[in-house]
């Protein structure tokens, strides 16, 4: 969906202007377990949109046991998630 981090930052900047601050965070999400589901539900309840950054294979390094595209697919399939994208850097450096 996004070619570069600048595109992610631009997109989130636009969302902030249009909708207010979208909730966003970055996690590895090797296996989408009940704790992740509670986190996603809570984050969605805290705002009107939920963007989730899935740590890229490079950023997650040895913590990534499942390929990035499969982890993204799992997060995108969740109804609470409005948008999921790969994080090639720590989320703070992309949207702050």
Backbone bond lengths (Angstrom), bond angles and torsions (degrees), N, CA, C in turn:
res aa  C-N    CA-C-N  psi(-1)  N-CA   C-N-CA  omega(-1)  CA-C   N-CA-C  phi
1 X - - - 1.444 - - 1.531 111.10 -
2 X 1.315 117.29 -46.57 1.460 121.64 179.45 1.508 109.49 -112.57
3 X 1.315 116.06 133.78 1.454 120.78 178.78 1.523 111.97 -81.04
4 X 1.330 116.58 -37.57 1.463 120.02 -174.87 1.519 110.57 -142.15
5 X 1.314 115.04 162.74 1.463 120.51 179.44 1.519 112.03 -60.25
6 X 1.337 117.84 -31.50 1.458 120.38 179.76 1.524 110.72 -61.80
7 X 1.336 116.09 -34.95 1.462 119.99 178.67 1.529 110.36 -67.52
8 X 1.318 116.72 -39.08 1.468 120.48 177.54 1.520 109.39 -63.28
9 X 1.328 117.08 -47.23 1.462 121.12 -179.31 1.526 110.66 -60.89
10 X 1.318 117.20 -42.24 1.469 121.01 179.49 1.529 110.55 -63.93
11 X 1.326 115.89 -43.15 1.463 119.79 179.99 1.528 110.98 -63.00
12 X 1.331 117.88 -45.00 1.464 120.35 -180.00 1.519 111.02 -67.87
13 X 1.308 118.26 -33.28 1.458 121.03 176.08 1.529 109.84 -62.54
14 X 1.318 116.44 -42.27 1.465 120.86 177.97 1.529 110.62 -64.49
15 X 1.333 117.49 -43.28 1.462 120.32 178.61 1.521 111.21 -61.41
16 X 1.340 116.94 -40.41 1.471 119.70 178.79 1.517 110.47 -59.86
17 X 1.341 117.09 -41.21 1.464 120.84 -179.44 1.522 111.55 -68.51
18 X 1.322 116.62 -42.37 1.460 120.90 -174.28 1.527 113.41 -79.82
19 X 1.328 116.83 -40.79 1.459 120.03 -168.47 1.519 114.19 -120.27
20 X 1.294 118.02 -1.35 1.449 118.73 -169.53 1.519 107.71 87.48
21 X 1.280 117.15 179.59 1.465 122.18 -174.25 1.524 111.69 -66.05
22 X 1.333 118.31 116.09 1.461 118.48 173.95 1.524 109.37 -78.80
23 X 1.315 116.80 142.73 1.458 120.17 174.73 1.516 108.40 -69.77
24 X 1.308 116.03 139.60 1.462 119.71 179.35 1.515 108.96 -153.86
25 X 1.294 116.17 145.31 1.456 121.32 175.09 1.516 108.67 -159.15
26 X 1.300 116.21 166.82 1.457 120.78 -179.27 1.516 111.18 -125.82
27 X 1.321 116.04 131.64 1.455 123.16 -179.01 1.527 107.23 -143.46
28 X 1.311 117.32 159.62 1.464 120.93 179.59 1.522 111.94 -72.10
29 X 1.334 118.72 -45.42 1.465 123.80 178.88 1.527 112.83 58.51
30 X 1.326 118.06 49.99 1.462 119.75 175.16 1.522 111.04 -59.95
31 X 1.308 116.07 -48.27 1.465 123.00 176.31 1.523 106.06 -130.08
32 X 1.308 116.51 125.90 1.466 120.66 179.61 1.526 107.80 -78.41
33 X 1.339 116.44 98.21 1.460 121.76 -174.13 1.539 110.43 -104.87
34 X 1.346 118.23 173.31 1.469 121.05 -177.46 1.533 114.20 -54.82
35 X 1.316 118.13 -34.06 1.466 119.78 176.92 1.515 111.72 -64.09
36 X 1.331 117.34 -40.64 1.460 120.86 175.83 1.527 110.12 -63.44
37 X 1.323 116.41 -42.27 1.466 119.56 -179.02 1.524 111.45 -62.32
38 X 1.336 117.17 -40.91 1.474 120.10 176.44 1.527 110.23 -63.40
39 X 1.324 117.20 -41.68 1.462 121.72 178.53 1.527 110.81 -61.81
40 X 1.326 117.14 -46.40 1.465 120.69 179.77 1.526 111.32 -62.95
41 X 1.331 116.90 -43.34 1.466 120.44 179.41 1.531 110.46 -62.67
42 X 1.329 116.43 -46.08 1.464 120.57 179.36 1.528 111.04 -61.38
43 X 1.328 116.97 -45.29 1.466 120.70 -179.33 1.523 110.99 -62.25
44 X 1.311 117.10 -40.61 1.466 120.63 179.16 1.525 110.35 -65.48
45 X 1.328 117.55 -38.96 1.460 121.28 179.53 1.529 112.36 -67.27
46 X 1.323 117.36 -20.08 1.471 121.70 -178.25 1.518 112.83 -84.19
47 X 1.299 118.64 -6.63 1.456 120.97 -178.15 1.508 110.95 -159.62
48 X 1.322 115.33 -178.23 1.456 118.87 -177.25 1.524 113.44 -92.95
49 X 1.319 117.71 -13.88 1.468 121.53 176.78 1.516 108.68 -140.19
50 X 1.327 115.13 152.15 1.450 119.89 177.87 1.518 109.82 -130.00
51 X 1.314 115.44 115.37 1.454 122.12 173.54 1.514 107.93 -107.62
52 X 1.316 116.85 133.01 1.453 121.27 -176.72 1.517 109.29 -121.96
53 X 1.323 115.28 122.71 1.449 120.77 174.38 1.517 109.39 -92.35
54 X 1.321 115.96 119.16 1.457 121.63 176.69 1.520 106.62 -94.10
55 X 1.323 116.41 121.05 1.462 119.42 -177.08 1.517 110.76 -57.54
56 X 1.319 116.05 131.29 1.461 120.75 179.66 1.526 109.99 -65.65
57 X 1.305 115.63 164.96 1.464 119.95 177.61 1.528 110.42 -57.99
58 X 1.331 116.68 -38.13 1.467 120.51 -178.97 1.521 111.78 -67.24
59 X 1.325 117.11 -45.10 1.465 120.51 -178.84 1.527 110.83 -71.25
60 X 1.327 116.65 -42.58 1.463 120.15 -178.97 1.528 111.55 -71.08
61 X 1.317 116.34 -25.86 1.475 123.08 178.86 1.533 110.99 52.49
62 X 1.325 116.94 -124.21 1.467 121.11 -175.42 1.526 113.05 -71.14
63 X 1.320 117.48 -12.64 1.460 120.41 178.96 1.533 111.84 -77.78
64 X 1.332 117.16 -16.11 1.470 121.16 179.83 1.522 109.24 -86.36
65 X 1.332 115.56 106.83 1.466 120.59 179.14 1.521 111.81 -100.23
66 X 1.324 116.62 -12.58 1.455 123.60 179.08 1.530 106.41 -120.74
67 X 1.336 118.43 138.87 1.471 120.17 -179.40 1.538 112.53 -56.75
68 X 1.304 114.52 145.93 1.469 122.98 -176.79 1.524 113.19 -49.95
69 X 1.319 118.48 -47.48 1.468 121.19 -176.81 1.525 112.31 -63.56
70 X 1.319 117.50 -36.30 1.466 120.19 177.31 1.520 111.12 -70.43
71 X 1.340 117.12 -37.81 1.461 120.22 177.23 1.520 110.48 -64.84
72 X 1.339 116.75 -41.97 1.466 121.12 177.17 1.528 111.15 -61.76
73 X 1.316 116.42 -43.88 1.456 120.99 -179.93 1.531 111.26 -59.83
74 X 1.327 116.52 -41.66 1.462 120.56 178.69 1.516 112.45 -62.99
75 X 1.323 116.78 -42.99 1.475 120.57 -179.80 1.522 110.31 -69.53
76 X 1.326 117.28 -42.56 1.467 120.52 -179.43 1.523 112.43 -62.97
77 X 1.305 117.34 -25.80 1.463 120.40 -178.28 1.530 112.74 -76.81
78 X 1.329 117.62 -8.03 1.460 121.36 -178.71 1.524 110.23 -81.60
79 X 1.336 116.17 134.12 1.471 121.35 -176.93 1.521 114.17 -66.22
80 X 1.311 119.10 -24.16 1.469 120.83 -179.62 1.519 112.08 -78.56
81 X 1.308 117.56 -17.50 1.463 122.51 -175.50 1.524 109.69 -90.02
82 X 1.346 115.74 121.18 1.462 120.60 176.37 1.517 111.31 -84.06
83 X 1.313 115.56 -31.93 1.453 119.67 -177.36 1.527 109.29 -155.88
84 X 1.318 116.13 135.62 1.463 121.31 175.26 1.524 107.74 -127.95
85 X 1.303 115.75 142.03 1.460 120.78 -176.53 1.516 109.24 -147.74
86 X 1.325 116.83 154.54 1.469 119.22 177.16 1.520 110.32 -75.17
87 X 1.305 116.35 137.99 1.463 122.60 175.55 1.519 108.19 -99.57
88 X 1.302 115.77 114.11 1.465 120.24 178.34 1.518 111.33 -92.84
89 X 1.320 116.22 -8.71 1.459 123.72 174.86 1.516 106.67 -139.58
90 X 1.300 118.13 168.00 1.451 119.80 175.81 1.518 108.12 -61.84
91 X 1.324 117.05 139.73 1.452 122.99 -171.41 1.522 113.09 -53.92
92 X 1.340 118.04 -37.46 1.455 120.98 -178.27 1.522 111.30 -57.89
93 X 1.326 118.36 -37.05 1.455 120.50 -177.56 1.518 112.01 -75.52
94 X 1.342 117.38 -14.55 1.459 120.53 -178.00 1.519 112.15 -91.67
95 X 1.348 118.09 -43.18 1.461 119.05 -171.50 1.515 114.61 -109.33
96 X 1.319 119.46 -7.56 1.460 119.20 -179.72 1.503 111.92 -94.59
